[in-house]
Amino acid sequence: MNKTETRVTLLFGLNATLLLTSEQKQMIRQKLSGRINQEGILKVVSQKARSQSMNKALATERFYALLEAALAKPKKRIATKLSKAQKQRIEKRKKRHSEKKQMRRKDTWKKWKEE
């Protein structure tokens, strides 16, 4: 079977379309930059199925999925507070680190040695 006979290439002229706003076009250009060529054409290829009609359906489906993903706005991050236990653990870790550094000082070493 020759796969190139059933292969389908979907070409979408991003610059020429009137369906999208300029902001949407910019988002698509940024997120799908690897799939868009110098002329502003988005290329989707499908050759998985044995029939050309099935490959057309797959290419169209993939095209819509790509556009949907590119136009999806990311969720805003909600800042969370540290719990009381987390604050205590951090404070304890800092205290231990501080004590370790204090022991390395020359004057502390002498005091400890004299005792």
N, CA, C and O atoms as a GROMACS GRO file, in nm:
protein
  460
    1MET      N    1   0.084  -0.119   0.000
    1MET     CA    2   0.000   0.000   0.000
    1MET      C    3   0.088   0.125   0.000
    1MET      O    4   0.186   0.131   0.074
    2ASN      N    5   0.055   0.221  -0.081
    2ASN     CA    6   0.130   0.345  -0.091
    2ASN      C    7   0.064   0.449  -0.001
    2ASN      O    8  -0.046   0.496  -0.030
    3LYS      N    9   0.132   0.485   0.109
    3LYS     CA   10   0.073   0.579   0.205
    3LYS      C   11   0.059   0.720   0.150
    3LYS      O   12  -0.030   0.794   0.192
    4THR      N   13   0.144   0.758   0.057
    4THR     CA   14   0.139   0.896   0.006
    4THR      C   15   0.012   0.920  -0.076
    4THR      O   16  -0.027   1.036  -0.093
    5GLU      N   17  -0.053   0.815  -0.126
    5GLU     CA   18  -0.177   0.833  -0.200
    5GLU      C   19  -0.294   0.869  -0.109
    5GLU      O   20  -0.387   0.938  -0.153
    6THR      N   21  -0.292   0.824   0.015
    6THR     CA   22  -0.402   0.853   0.108
    6THR      C   23  -0.367   0.966   0.205
    6THR      O   24  -0.449   1.005   0.288
    7ARG      N   25  -0.247   1.016   0.195
    7ARG     CA   26  -0.202   1.123   0.284
    7ARG      C   27  -0.278   1.253   0.257
    7ARG      O   28  -0.308   1.286   0.143
    8VAL      N   29  -0.308   1.326   0.367
    8VAL     CA   30  -0.382   1.451   0.356
    8VAL      C   31  -0.302   1.561   0.422
    8VAL      O   32  -0.250   1.543   0.532
    9THR      N   33  -0.291   1.676   0.355
    9THR     CA   34  -0.223   1.793   0.410
    9THR      C   35  -0.323   1.907   0.420
    9THR      O   36  -0.379   1.950   0.318
   10LEU      N   37  -0.347   1.955   0.541
   10LEU     CA   38  -0.438   2.067   0.563
   10LEU      C   39  -0.355   2.193   0.578
   10LEU      O   40  -0.266   2.200   0.663
   11LEU      N   41  -0.382   2.293   0.497
   11LEU     CA   42  -0.310   2.420   0.502
   11LEU      C   43  -0.408   2.530   0.544
   11LEU      O   44  -0.517   2.543   0.488
   12PHE      N   45  -0.368   2.608   0.645
   12PHE     CA   46  -0.454   2.715   0.697
   12PHE      C   47  -0.375   2.845   0.693
   12PHE      O   48  -0.273   2.858   0.760
   13GLY      N   49  -0.422   2.940   0.613
   13GLY     CA   50  -0.356   3.070   0.601
   13GLY      C   51  -0.393   3.159   0.719
   13GLY      O   52  -0.500   3.218   0.721
   14LEU      N   53  -0.306   3.167   0.815
   14LEU     CA   54  -0.333   3.242   0.939
   14LEU      C   55  -0.344   3.392   0.912
   14LEU      O   56  -0.429   3.459   0.970
   15ASN      N   57  -0.260   3.445   0.824
   15ASN     CA   58  -0.261   3.589   0.794
   15ASN      C   59  -0.385   3.630   0.717
   15ASN      O   60  -0.434   3.742   0.733
   16ALA      N   61  -0.437   3.542   0.632
   16ALA     CA   62  -0.548   3.576   0.544
   16ALA      C   63  -0.686   3.556   0.608
   16ALA      O   64  -0.785   3.610   0.557
   17THR      N   65  -0.695   3.482   0.716
   17THR     CA   66  -0.825   3.450   0.775
   17THR      C   67  -0.892   3.571   0.839
   17THR      O   68  -0.826   3.655   0.901
   18LEU      N   69  -1.023   3.579   0.824
   18LEU     CA   70  -1.102   3.686   0.886
   18LEU      C   71  -1.179   3.632   1.006
   18LEU      O   72  -1.249   3.707   1.074
   19LEU      N   73  -1.166   3.503   1.033
   19LEU     CA   74  -1.239   3.440   1.143
   19LEU      C   75  -1.180   3.473   1.280
   19LEU      O   76  -1.251   3.469   1.380
   20LEU      N   77  -1.052   3.505   1.284
   20LEU     CA   78  -0.983   3.528   1.410
   20LEU      C   79  -0.946   3.675   1.427
   20LEU      O   80  -0.922   3.746   1.329
   21THR      N   81  -0.942   3.719   1.552
   21THR     CA   82  -0.898   3.856   1.580
   21THR      C   83  -0.746   3.862   1.574
   21THR      O   84  -0.679   3.758   1.570
   22SER      N   85  -0.692   3.981   1.573
   22SER     CA   86  -0.545   3.994   1.566
   22SER      C   87  -0.480   3.940   1.693
   22SER      O   88  -0.369   3.886   1.687
   23GLU      N   89  -0.548   3.953   1.808
   23GLU     CA   90  -0.492   3.897   1.933
   23GLU      C   91  -0.488   3.746   1.928
   23GLU      O   92  -0.390   3.684   1.972
   24GLN      N   93  -0.594   3.685   1.874
   24GLN     CA   94  -0.598   3.540   1.862
   24GLN      C   95  -0.491   3.491   1.765
   24GLN      O   96  -0.425   3.390   1.789
   25LYS      N   97  -0.473   3.564   1.656
   25LYS     CA   98  -0.369   3.527   1.559
   25LYS      C   99  -0.231   3.534   1.624
   25LYS      O  100  -0.147   3.448   1.600
   26GLN      N  101  -0.209   3.636   1.706
   26GLN     CA  102  -0.080   3.651   1.774
   26GLN      C  103  -0.056   3.536   1.871
   26GLN      O  104   0.055   3.483   1.878
   27MET      N  105  -0.161   3.497   1.947
   27MET     CA  106  -0.148   3.384   2.039
   27MET      C  107  -0.113   3.256   1.964
   27MET      O  108  -0.028   3.178   2.008
   28ILE      N  109  -0.179   3.234   1.851
   28ILE     CA  110  -0.152   3.114   1.772
   28ILE      C  111  -0.011   3.116   1.717
   28ILE      O  112   0.058   3.014   1.719
   29ARG      N  113   0.034   3.233   1.669
   29ARG     CA  114   0.172   3.246   1.618
   29ARG      C  115   0.274   3.212   1.726
   29ARG      O  116   0.373   3.145   1.698
   30GLN      N  117   0.249   3.257   1.848
   30GLN     CA  118   0.344   3.232   1.957
   30GLN      C  119   0.346   3.085   1.997
   30GLN      O  120   0.453   3.026   2.010
   31LYS      N  121   0.228   3.027   2.015
   31LYS     CA  122   0.222   2.890   2.067
   31LYS      C  123   0.247   2.783   1.961
   31LYS      O  124   0.293   2.674   1.994
   32LEU      N  125   0.218   2.813   1.836
   32LEU     CA  126   0.239   2.716   1.729
   32LEU      C  127   0.347   2.762   1.631
   32LEU      O  128   0.339   2.733   1.512
   33SER      N  129   0.446   2.832   1.681
   33SER     CA  130   0.550   2.887   1.594
   33SER      C  131   0.626   2.780   1.516
   33SER      O  132   0.672   2.805   1.405
   34GLY      N  133   0.640   2.661   1.572
   34GLY     CA  134   0.710   2.554   1.504
   34GLY      C  135   0.633   2.493   1.389
   34GLY      O  136   0.692   2.427   1.303
   35ARG      N  137   0.502   2.516   1.386
   35ARG     CA  138   0.418   2.458   1.281
   35ARG      C  139   0.380   2.559   1.173
   35ARG      O  140   0.321   2.522   1.072
   36ILE      N  141   0.413   2.687   1.195
   36ILE     CA  142   0.375   2.791   1.099
   36ILE      C  143   0.499   2.833   1.020
   36ILE      O  144   0.604   2.861   1.078
   37ASN      N  145   0.486   2.839   0.887
   37ASN     CA  146   0.602   2.875   0.804
   37ASN      C  147   0.612   3.027   0.787
   37ASN      O  148   0.535   3.102   0.848
   38GLN      N  149   0.707   3.071   0.706
   38GLN     CA  150   0.734   3.214   0.687
   38GLN      C  151   0.614   3.290   0.627
   38GLN      O  152   0.596   3.408   0.656
   39GLU      N  153   0.534   3.223   0.545
   39GLU     CA  154   0.420   3.288   0.482
   39GLU      C  155   0.299   3.295   0.574
   39GLU      O  156   0.196   3.351   0.537
   40GLY      N  157   0.309   3.238   0.694
   40GLY     CA  158   0.198   3.239   0.790
   40GLY      C  159   0.098   3.128   0.765
   40GLY      O  160  -0.021   3.144   0.794
   41ILE      N  161   0.144   3.016   0.713
   41ILE     CA  162   0.055   2.904   0.684
   41ILE      C  163   0.079   2.792   0.785
   41ILE      O  164   0.191   2.745   0.804
   42LEU      N  165  -0.029   2.751   0.849
   42LEU     CA  166  -0.026   2.641   0.946
   42LEU      C  167  -0.051   2.512   0.868
   42LEU      O  168  -0.148   2.502   0.793
   43LYS      N  169   0.038   2.414   0.887
   43LYS     CA  170   0.032   2.290   0.810
   43LYS      C  171   0.007   2.172   0.904
   43LYS      O  172   0.079   2.152   1.002
   44VAL      N  173  -0.097   2.094   0.873
   44VAL     CA  174  -0.130   1.973   0.949
   44VAL      C  175  -0.136   1.858   0.851
   44VAL      O  176  -0.209   1.864   0.752
   45VAL      N  177  -0.060   1.751   0.878
   45VAL     CA  178  -0.053   1.636   0.788
   45VAL      C  179  -0.105   1.512   0.860
   45VAL      O  180  -0.078   1.493   0.978
   46SER      N  181  -0.180   1.430   0.788
   46SER     CA  182  -0.229   1.305   0.844
   46SER      C  183  -0.214   1.193   0.742
   46SER      O  184  -0.255   1.208   0.626
   47GLN      N  185  -0.155   1.081   0.785
   47GLN     CA  186  -0.142   0.964   0.697
   47GLN      C  187  -0.154   0.835   0.778
   47GLN      O  188  -0.101   0.732   0.738
   48LYS      N  189  -0.224   0.842   0.890
   48LYS     CA  190  -0.238   0.725   0.977
   48LYS      C  191  -0.335   0.621   0.920
   48LYS      O  192  -0.309   0.501   0.924
   49ALA      N  193  -0.447   0.670   0.868
   49ALA     CA  194  -0.551   0.578   0.821
   49ALA      C  195  -0.523   0.530   0.678
   49ALA      O  196  -0.440   0.586   0.607
   50ARG      N  197  -0.594   0.424   0.640
   50ARG     CA  198  -0.576   0.369   0.504
   50ARG      C  199  -0.658   0.444   0.401
   50ARG      O  200  -0.626   0.443   0.282
   51SER      N  201  -0.765   0.511   0.446
   51SER     CA  202  -0.849   0.583   0.350
   51SER      C  203  -0.824   0.733   0.359
   51SER      O  204  -0.792   0.786   0.465
   52GLN      N  205  -0.839   0.799   0.247
   52GLN     CA  206  -0.814   0.943   0.242
   52GLN      C  207  -0.921   1.020   0.320
   52GLN      O  208  -0.892   1.121   0.382
   53SER      N  209  -1.044   0.972   0.315
   53SER     CA  210  -1.152   1.041   0.388
   53SER      C  211  -1.128   1.035   0.539
   53SER      O  212  -1.156   1.131   0.611
   54MET      N  213  -1.078   0.922   0.586
   54MET     CA  214  -1.047   0.909   0.730
   54MET      C  215  -0.932   1.002   0.767
   54MET      O  216  -0.933   1.063   0.874
   55ASN      N  217  -0.832   1.012   0.680
   55ASN     CA  218  -0.720   1.103   0.704
   55ASN      C  219  -0.765   1.248   0.704
   55ASN      O  220  -0.711   1.330   0.779
   56LYS      N  221  -0.863   1.283   0.620
   56LYS     CA  222  -0.919   1.418   0.620
   56LYS      C  223  -0.983   1.449   0.755
   56LYS      O  224  -0.963   1.556   0.812
   57ALA      N  225  -1.059   1.354   0.804
   57ALA     CA  226  -1.126   1.372   0.933
   57ALA      C  227  -1.022   1.385   1.046
   57ALA      O  228  -1.038   1.469   1.134
   58LEU      N  229  -0.918   1.303   1.042
   58LEU     CA  230  -0.813   1.310   1.144
   58LEU      C  231  -0.737   1.442   1.139
   58LEU      O  232  -0.706   1.501   1.243
   59ALA      N  233  -0.707   1.489   1.019
   59ALA     CA  234  -0.634   1.616   1.004
   59ALA      C  235  -0.719   1.732   1.054
   59ALA      O  236  -0.668   1.822   1.121
   60THR      N  237  -0.847   1.731   1.021
   60THR     CA  238  -0.938   1.837   1.067
   60THR      C  239  -0.950   1.835   1.219
   60THR      O  240  -0.948   1.940   1.283
   61GLU      N  241  -0.962   1.716   1.274
   61GLU     CA  242  -0.973   1.700   1.420
   61GLU      C  243  -0.846   1.752   1.489
   61GLU      O  244  -0.855   1.823   1.590
   62ARG      N  245  -0.731   1.718   1.435
   62ARG     CA  246  -0.604   1.764   1.493
   62ARG      C  247  -0.589   1.915   1.480
   62ARG      O  248  -0.538   1.981   1.571
   63PHE      N  249  -0.635   1.971   1.367
   63PHE     CA  250  -0.631   2.115   1.346
   63PHE      C  251  -0.714   2.188   1.451
   63PHE      O  252  -0.667   2.285   1.511
   64TYR      N  253  -0.836   2.141   1.473
   64TYR     CA  254  -0.922   2.204   1.576
   64TYR      C  255  -0.862   2.190   1.715
   64TYR      O  256  -0.870   2.283   1.796
   65ALA      N  257  -0.802   2.077   1.744
   65ALA     CA  258  -0.738   2.056   1.874
   65ALA      C  259  -0.620   2.151   1.894
   65ALA      O  260  -0.601   2.205   2.003
   66LEU      N  261  -0.541   2.170   1.788
   66LEU     CA  262  -0.426   2.262   1.795
   66LEU      C  263  -0.474   2.405   1.820
   66LEU      O  264  -0.418   2.476   1.905
   67LEU      N  265  -0.578   2.448   1.746
   67LEU     CA  266  -0.630   2.583   1.766
   67LEU      C  267  -0.687   2.602   1.905
   67LEU      O  268  -0.666   2.705   1.969
   68GLU      N  269  -0.759   2.502   1.952
   68GLU     CA  270  -0.819   2.509   2.086
   68GLU      C  271  -0.711   2.519   2.194
   68GLU      O  272  -0.725   2.597   2.288
   69ALA      N  273  -0.606   2.441   2.180
   69ALA     CA  274  -0.496   2.445   2.277
   69ALA      C  275  -0.422   2.578   2.272
   69ALA      O  276  -0.382   2.631   2.376
   70ALA      N  277  -0.403   2.631   2.151
   70ALA     CA  278  -0.329   2.757   2.136
   70ALA      C  279  -0.409   2.876   2.189
   70ALA      O  280  -0.351   2.972   2.238
   71LEU      N  281  -0.540   2.869   2.179
   71LEU     CA  282  -0.625   2.981   2.223
   71LEU      C  283  -0.669   2.970   2.369
   71LEU      O  284  -0.732   3.062   2.421
   72ALA      N  285  -0.636   2.860   2.435
   72ALA     CA  286  -0.673   2.843   2.575
   72ALA      C  287  -0.588   2.937   2.661
   72ALA      O  288  -0.466   2.944   2.647
   73LYS      N  289  -0.654   3.008   2.750
   73LYS     CA  290  -0.584   3.100   2.839
   73LYS      C  291  -0.540   3.024   2.963
   73LYS      O  292  -0.619   2.949   3.020
   74PRO      N  293  -0.414   3.042   3.007
   74PRO     CA  294  -0.367   2.970   3.126
   74PRO      C  295  -0.435   3.023   3.252
   74PRO      O  296  -0.469   3.141   3.262
   75LYS      N  297  -0.453   2.933   3.347
   75LYS     CA  298  -0.515   2.972   3.473
   75LYS      C  299  -0.420   3.060   3.553
   75LYS      O  300  -0.298   3.041   3.549
   76LYS      N  301  -0.476   3.156   3.625
   76LYS     CA  302  -0.394   3.240   3.709
   76LYS      C  303  -0.358   3.163   3.836
   76LYS      O  304  -0.439   3.088   3.890
   77ARG      N  305  -0.236   3.182   3.882
   77ARG     CA  306  -0.189   3.114   4.001
   77ARG      C  307  -0.246   3.182   4.124
   77ARG      O  308  -0.244   3.304   4.136
   78ILE      N  309  -0.298   3.102   4.215
   78ILE     CA  310  -0.351   3.155   4.340
   78ILE      C  311  -0.244   3.136   4.447
   78ILE      O  312  -0.200   3.024   4.474
   79ALA      N  313  -0.203   3.247   4.508
   79ALA     CA  314  -0.100   3.241   4.611
   79ALA      C  315  -0.158   3.174   4.736
   79ALA      O  316  -0.269   3.204   4.778
   80THR      N  317  -0.080   3.084   4.795
   80THR     CA  318  -0.125   3.014   4.916
   80THR      C  319  -0.036   3.052   5.033
   80THR      O  320   0.079   3.091   5.015
   81LYS      N  321  -0.092   3.040   5.153
   81LYS     CA  322  -0.015   3.072   5.273
   81LYS      C  323   0.044   2.945   5.331
   81LYS      O  324  -0.010   2.836   5.314
   82LEU      N  325   0.157   2.962   5.400
   82LEU     CA  326   0.219   2.848   5.467
   82LEU      C  327   0.139   2.815   5.592
   82LEU      O  328   0.087   2.904   5.659
   83SER      N  329   0.130   2.686   5.622
   83SER     CA  330   0.060   2.645   5.744
   83SER      C  331   0.150   2.672   5.864
   83SER      O  332   0.270   2.697   5.849
   84LYS      N  333   0.092   2.665   5.981
   84LYS     CA  334   0.167   2.689   6.104
   84LYS      C  335   0.279   2.586   6.121
   84LYS      O  336   0.391   2.620   6.159
   85ALA      N  337   0.248   2.460   6.091
   85ALA     CA  338   0.348   2.352   6.103
   85ALA      C  339   0.464   2.375   6.007
   85ALA      O  340   0.579   2.351   6.043
   86GLN      N  341   0.436   2.420   5.885
   86GLN     CA  342   0.542   2.446   5.788
   86GLN      C  343   0.632   2.559   5.836
   86GLN      O  344   0.754   2.552   5.823
   87LYS      N  345   0.572   2.664   5.891
   87LYS     CA  346   0.650   2.775   5.944
   87LYS      C  347   0.741   2.728   6.057
   87LYS      O  348   0.857   2.768   6.065
   88GLN      N  349   0.688   2.643   6.145
   88GLN     CA  350   0.767   2.591   6.257
   88GLN      C  351   0.884   2.506   6.207
   88GLN      O  352   0.995   2.517   6.258
   89ARG      N  353   0.858   2.422   6.106
   89ARG     CA  354   0.967   2.340   6.050
   89ARG      C  355   1.076   2.426   5.990
   89ARG      O  356   1.195   2.400   6.009
   90ILE      N  357   1.037   2.529   5.918
   90ILE     CA  358   1.135   2.620   5.858
   90ILE      C  359   1.216   2.689   5.966
   90ILE      O  360   1.339   2.699   5.957
   91GLU      N  361   1.148   2.735   6.068
   91GLU     CA  362   1.216   2.804   6.178
   91GLU      C  363   1.313   2.709   6.250
   91GLU      O  364   1.424   2.749   6.284
   92LYS      N  365   1.271   2.584   6.271
   92LYS     CA  366   1.356   2.484   6.338
   92LYS      C  367   1.480   2.456   6.253
   92LYS      O  368   1.591   2.445   6.305
   93ARG      N  369   1.462   2.443   6.121
   93ARG     CA  370   1.573   2.416   6.030
   93ARG      C  371   1.673   2.532   6.031
   93ARG      O  372   1.794   2.511   6.031
   94LYS      N  373   1.621   2.655   6.032
   94LYS     CA  374   1.708   2.773   6.037
   94LYS      C  375   1.785   2.777   6.168
   94LYS      O  376   1.903   2.811   6.170
   95LYS      N  377   1.719   2.742   6.276
   95LYS     CA  378   1.783   2.744   6.409
   95LYS      C  379   1.898   2.642   6.412
   95LYS      O  380   2.007   2.672   6.460
   96ARG      N  381   1.871   2.520   6.361
   96ARG     CA  382   1.975   2.418   6.357
   96ARG      C  383   2.093   2.462   6.273
   96ARG      O  384   2.208   2.442   6.311
   97HIS      N  385   2.066   2.523   6.160
   97HIS     CA  386   2.171   2.571   6.072
   97HIS      C  387   2.253   2.680   6.141
   97HIS      O  388   2.376   2.683   6.130
   98SER      N  389   2.185   2.767   6.211
   98SER     CA  390   2.253   2.874   6.283
   98SER      C  391   2.344   2.818   6.392
   98SER      O  392   2.457   2.864   6.409
   99GLU      N  393   2.294   2.719   6.467
   99GLU     CA  394   2.375   2.657   6.572
   99GLU      C  395   2.498   2.588   6.514
   99GLU      O  396   2.605   2.594   6.573
  100LYS      N  397   2.483   2.525   6.400
  100LYS     CA  398   2.596   2.459   6.334
  100LYS      C  399   2.702   2.562   6.298
  100LYS      O  400   2.821   2.538   6.317
  101LYS      N  401   2.660   2.676   6.245
  101LYS     CA  402   2.753   2.782   6.209
  101LYS      C  403   2.820   2.841   6.333
  101LYS      O  404   2.938   2.875   6.331
  102GLN      N  405   2.743   2.854   6.440
  102GLN     CA  406   2.798   2.907   6.565
  102GLN      C  407   2.909   2.816   6.619
  102GLN      O  408   3.009   2.864   6.672
  103MET      N  409   2.889   2.685   6.606
  103MET     CA  410   2.990   2.590   6.656
  103MET      C  411   3.120   2.600   6.575
  103MET      O  412   3.227   2.567   6.627
  104ARG      N  413   3.113   2.643   6.453
  104ARG     CA  414   3.232   2.652   6.369
  104ARG      C  415   3.314   2.777   6.396
  104ARG      O  416   3.429   2.786   6.354
  105ARG      N  417   3.257   2.872   6.466
  105ARG     CA  418   3.330   2.995   6.496
  105ARG      C  419   3.442   2.967   6.595
  105ARG      O  420   3.428   2.879   6.680
  106LYS      N  421   3.550   3.040   6.585
  106LYS     CA  422   3.668   3.015   6.670
  106LYS      C  423   3.638   3.040   6.817
  106LYS      O  424   3.674   2.959   6.902
  107ASP      N  425   3.572   3.151   6.849
  107ASP     CA  426   3.546   3.182   6.989
  107ASP      C  427   3.453   3.080   7.053
  107ASP      O  428   3.469   3.051   7.172
  108THR      N  429   3.357   3.026   6.981
  108THR     CA  430   3.267   2.925   7.035
  108THR      C  431   3.343   2.795   7.057
  108THR      O  432   3.320   2.725   7.156
  109TRP      N  433   3.434   2.763   6.967
  109TRP     CA  434   3.512   2.639   6.978
  109TRP      C  435   3.600   2.643   7.103
  109TRP      O  436   3.613   2.543   7.173
  110LYS      N  437   3.659   2.759   7.130
  110LYS     CA  438   3.743   2.773   7.249
  110LYS      C  439   3.661   2.756   7.376
  110LYS      O  440   3.704   2.688   7.468
  111LYS      N  441   3.543   2.819   7.380
  111LYS     CA  442   3.456   2.807   7.498
  111LYS      C  443   3.417   2.662   7.520
  111LYS      O  444   3.419   2.614   7.634
  112TRP      N  445   3.382   2.593   7.413
  112TRP     CA  446   3.339   2.455   7.424
  112TRP      C  447   3.455   2.367   7.470
  112TRP      O  448   3.434   2.273   7.547
  113LYS      N  449   3.577   2.396   7.423
  113LYS     CA  450   3.694   2.318   7.457
  113LYS      C  451   3.733   2.336   7.603
  113LYS      O  452   3.781   2.243   7.667
  114GLU      N  453   3.712   2.456   7.656
  114GLU     CA  454   3.749   2.486   7.794
  114GLU      C  455   3.656   2.416   7.893
  114GLU      O  456   3.697   2.382   8.004
  115GLU      N  457   3.531   2.393   7.854
  115GLU     CA  458   3.434   2.332   7.947
  115GLU      C  459   3.459   2.189   7.970
  115GLU      O  460   3.386   2.125   8.045
   0.00000   0.00000   0.00000
